[in-house]
């Protein structure tokens, strides 16, 4: 029998057919395993991600698939709001006005025409019973047994002739004298006259100085301070 006839006879039997079919199926299976399908082939835009990395927990601990937006709620502190604080009103103490050109503290005496500007202190009687004077040359003394400024009667001031108060010797009738009071008021006086009296006429001198109505000023004068220079003025 020819060989091709013998082969045809062999594969025509049922058992041979089954064997051939089995071999063919096994071959196709190997081809399929070696050649990945187009659907499973990864592309540059679709990376293969393992199951462990395919899901990540969100803020609540629940898994969320990659590629899905995760909404995270975060509390944001409100922006500070400027609330101006209304402070209690500040009571400002007004500084009493100072007469132009005079920087002395109140009370003061100011005579612009002779450039006199002096603070006034209070004086009384000394141990010898005489009217005291300031211990320096830049203050004038108000005798506390005379009337206070602006209250009528006689107001008496003295000071050293070797200090600033000696400038009163340059005043004349009509000269303006300003007294700056502690409460901020300024009182103006006009000079009515001047006089020089020797110490030998003590009673006359002190009587005129202490009892002539108005503001009266007195300082030493003459050789060895043997005289007193007195200025008389009235309030205007």
PyMOL commands that set and color helices and strands:
alter all, ss='L'
color gray80, all
select helices_A, chain A and resi 3-12+14-34+112-114+164-170+199-211+223-225
alter helices_A, ss='H'
color red, helices_A
select strands_A, chain A and resi 55-57+63-65+108-111+116-123+139-143+154-158+176-180+186-198+214-221+227-235
alter strands_A, ss='S'
color yellow, strands_A
deselect
rebuild
show_as cartoon
